[in-house]
Amino acid sequence: MKKALFIIGTAMILLPALTSVSIGKDKTELDVSGSTFKVVNNTGEKVKLEHSGGSVSLNNGSSTSLSCTREGNEIYIDGEHLHTVSSADCGKTYKIKDWM
């Protein structure tokens, strides 16, 4: 019985030390800017952005992030081709009016 209590007590002392996680300045954050780009709707009206991954409706002033890892994917609005995705898009922000 004493041996079991000793093992449990030791585990209670050592386990938190082995599983502690540092939160604060040393916290590592996941950077996804290298695999996506941002598209901002600055057209003044709601638009439906179509791409190979599906479609998304964007209100004026809203934005969405799209993958830039699938080069050659095309982006359309109302059947009009706006942009072909390339790896050079990664981390950038584009405004729809600049593509029109």
PyMOL commands that set and color helices and strands:
alter all, ss='L'
color gray80, all
select helices_A, chain A and resi 2-19+87-89+96-99
alter helices_A, ss='H'
color red, helices_A
select strands_A, chain A and resi 36-40+47-51+54-58+63-67+74-77+80-84+93-95
alter strands_A, ss='S'
color yellow, strands_A
deselect
rebuild
show_as cartoon
